[in-house]
């Protein structure tokens, strides 16, 4: 039986040995796909650490005792699935056009000056606007932001206005930022790295806002509560 993968943003099911690089429905990256056969395993009760059990717990559809039997390539893939991520809406604007997309790649690089990096698929409209404008915004979703993750990951901004019905405000750089999120950042692009299907944009943070005290959304929390 062929493997199946579910997009955790829009629910699209992909059949194949690996998840697609980009969801054909909502455009999010492969990192936001999960093995369909892992869903039941995630709901099993996990034993306390240090307590012997008759059977090893199941993680991502694999028995821990069998993990070392995987090929080196498969072990790399499974290890990457376990990296912790947040969920963000990355926004950009150029020449009167705005767009935003859901992303899970945003991390701090340096503190002085404050610099962050984001990874954006080259096919995405947001990538085009960042490349043209040299700026981007980051709205850090909180644990109540499930609908934002779905709305900004469902269809391309070339086809629909993703901001319709969403409370937003203009940042100092002109990008649209979401109102009902944990916090926001605005950055000026100061470097970029070609990563094949993606570009890694390095941005110097020029402004930030703290908007609420709700815990930030993590990818693991989104999967567990979607």
C-alpha positions in Angstrom: 0.0 0.0 0.0 1.4 3.4 -1.0 2.1 5.9 1.7 -0.3 8.8 2.1 0.4 12.3 3.5 -2.1 14.9 4.8 -1.6 18.6 4.6 -2.2 19.8 8.2 -3.4 23.2 6.9 -6.0 22.4 4.3 -6.4 18.6 4.6 -5.3 17.7 1.1 -4.2 14.0 0.8 -1.1 13.1 -1.2 -0.2 9.6 -2.2 3.4 8.8 -2.7 6.7 7.7 -1.1 7.3 11.3 0.1 5.1 14.4 0.7 5.0 16.9 -2.1 7.4 19.8 -2.0 4.4 22.2 -2.2 0.8 21.5 -1.4 -1.1 21.9 -4.7 -4.1 23.2 -2.9 -2.8 25.7 -0.3 0.9 26.1 -1.2 2.5 25.3 2.1 5.8 23.4 2.3 6.4 19.6 2.8 7.1 20.3 6.4 3.4 20.9 7.0 2.5 17.4 5.8 2.1 14.4 8.1 1.9 10.7 7.4 -1.7 9.6 7.5 -0.9 6.4 9.2 0.6 8.3 12.1 -2.7 9.8 13.3 -3.8 6.8 15.3 -0.4 6.5 16.9 -0.5 10.1 18.0 -3.6 9.4 20.1 -2.1 6.4 22.0 -1.3 7.0 25.6 2.4 7.5 26.0 4.2 5.8 29.0 6.1 7.8 31.6 9.8 8.1 30.9 11.8 5.5 32.8 8.9 3.1 33.2 9.3 -0.3 31.4 6.4 -1.3 29.1 5.7 -4.5 27.2 5.7 -2.6 23.9 7.6 0.4 22.7 5.4 3.5 22.0 4.6 4.3 18.4 5.9 7.6 17.0 5.0 8.8 13.5 3.8 5.3 12.6 7.2 3.7 13.5 8.1 1.4 16.4 11.1 2.9 18.2 12.8 -0.4 18.4 12.8 -0.6 14.6 14.1 2.9 14.0 17.7 1.8 13.6 16.6 -0.6 10.8 15.8 2.4 8.6 18.1 3.5 5.8 20.3 6.5 6.6 18.1 8.6 4.2 14.9 7.6 6.0 16.4 8.3 9.4 17.3 11.8 8.2 13.7 12.3 7.0 12.2 11.1 10.3 14.6 13.2 12.3 13.7 16.4 10.4 10.0 15.7 11.2 10.9 16.1 14.8 12.4 19.6 14.6 10.2 22.0 16.5 8.5 24.8 14.5 6.3 27.8 15.1 3.6 29.0 12.8 3.7 32.5 11.2 2.0 34.6 8.6 4.7 36.2 6.4 3.5 39.3 4.6 4.9 41.6 1.9 3.7 44.4 -0.3 5.0 46.1 -3.5 3.5 48.6 -5.8 0.1 48.6 -4.1 -0.2 44.8 -4.0 -0.3 42.8 -0.7 0.0 39.2 0.1 0.6 36.9 3.0 1.2 33.2 3.5 1.5 30.7 6.3 5.0 29.5 7.0 6.9 27.5 9.6 10.4 28.7 8.9 11.3 31.8 10.8 14.1 32.0 13.3 16.5 34.5 14.9 20.0 34.7 13.6 21.7 37.4 15.6 20.7 39.8 18.4 22.9 42.8 17.7 21.8 43.8 15.2 18.5 41.8 15.5 18.3 39.6 12.4 15.9 36.9 11.5 15.6 34.5 8.5 12.6 33.1 6.7 12.4 30.4 4.1 9.9 31.1 1.2 9.1 28.9 -1.8 10.1 30.5 -5.0 6.7 29.7 -6.6 4.8 31.7 -4.0 3.4 35.2 -4.6 4.9 36.3 -1.3 8.4 35.4 -2.6 7.8 37.7 -5.6 6.8 40.6 -3.5 9.6 40.3 -1.0 12.1 40.1 -3.8 10.7 43.3 -5.4 10.2 45.3 -2.2 13.2 44.2 0.0 11.0 44.0 3.1 8.7 41.5 4.9 6.5 41.3 7.9 6.0 38.4 10.4 2.9 37.9 12.3 3.6 35.4 15.1 0.4 33.3 15.6 -0.8 32.6 19.0 -2.6 29.4 20.2 -6.0 30.8 19.1 -4.7 31.4 15.5 -5.9 28.2 13.8 -8.1 30.0 11.3 -5.2 32.3 10.3 -3.1 29.2 9.5 -5.8 27.9 7.3 -6.8 31.2 5.6 -3.3 32.2 4.7 -2.4 28.7 3.5 -5.4 27.7 1.5 -5.0 29.4 -1.9 -2.6 31.6 -3.8 -2.7 35.4 -3.2 -2.6 35.7 -7.0 -6.2 34.4 -7.1 -7.8 35.7 -3.9 -7.5 38.5 -1.4 -6.4 36.6 1.7 -6.8 39.7 3.9 -10.6 39.9 3.3 -12.4 39.7 6.7 -9.1 39.9 8.7 -8.3 42.8 11.0 -5.0 44.2 9.9 -2.9 47.4 10.2 0.0 48.8 8.2 3.5 48.5 9.7 6.2 51.1 9.5 7.6 49.5 6.3 4.1 49.5 4.6 3.5 45.7 5.0 0.1 44.5 6.3 0.3 42.9 9.8 -2.4 40.9 11.6 -4.0 42.5 14.6 -5.1 39.4 16.6 -1.7 37.7 17.0 0.9 37.3 19.7 3.4 39.8 18.1 4.7 41.2 14.9 8.1 41.9 13.3 9.1 43.9 10.3 12.4 43.4 8.6 14.5 44.8 5.8 16.2 42.2 3.6 20.0 42.3 4.0 20.9 39.0 2.4 19.5 35.9 0.8 20.6 32.4 0.0 19.4 30.2 -2.9 18.2 27.0 -1.4 16.9 25.3 -4.5 13.1 25.4 -4.3 13.3 28.1 -1.7 15.0 31.3 -0.9 16.3 32.0 2.6 15.8 35.7 3.2 17.9 37.3 5.9 16.3 40.4 7.4 17.3 43.0 9.8 14.4 43.7 12.2 13.4 47.4 12.1 10.2 47.3 14.2 8.3 45.0 16.5 5.0 45.0 18.4 3.8 43.0 21.4 0.1 42.5 21.0 -1.1 39.9 23.5 0.1 37.4 26.1 -1.4 34.3 24.6 1.2 31.5 24.1 2.7 31.4 20.6 1.4 28.7 18.2 3.8 25.8 17.6 3.4 23.4 14.7 3.1 20.5 17.2 0.3 22.4 19.0 -1.5 23.1 15.7 -1.4 19.5 14.7 -2.7 18.3 18.1 -5.6 20.8 18.2 -6.5 21.4 14.6 
